[in-house]
Amino acid sequence: MNNKHRKTLNKIFSNPVSSSILWTDIEKLFIALNCRIEEGRGSRVRIIKDDIFAVFHRPHPEKETNKGAVVSVRDYLTKIGVLP
């Protein structure tokens, strides 16, 4: 995980919850953590790590992830044992 990934991870776990995190940065973090990304229908994307999965919706037309999705990403990262 490089410095940019660490910054994204810190933003995800910051309080109050940030609504200015780019979804592409979150996906790059998942890739750096060796998660598998599977495309779903529409804007759905499934993230899989060690048989633990979560389904997220890519934001559109915005590029930023909303606060509710950031909290869900935070919960998923906690489940797979990734903390800042």
Stockholm file with secondary structure:
# STOCKHOLM 1.0

chainA/1-84         MNNKHRKTLNKIFSNPVSSSILWTDIEKLFIALNCRIEEGRGSRVRIIKDDIFAVFHRPHPEKETNKGAVVSVRDYLTKIGVLP
#=GR chainA/1-84 SS CCHHHHHHHHHHTCSSCCSCCBHHHHHHHHHHTTCEEEECSTTEEEEEETTEEEEEECCCSCSBCCHHHHHHHHHHHHHTTCCC
#=GC SS_cons        CCHHHHHHHHHHTCSSCCSCCBHHHHHHHHHHTTCEEEECSTTEEEEEETTEEEEEECCCSCSBCCHHHHHHHHHHHHHTTCCC
//
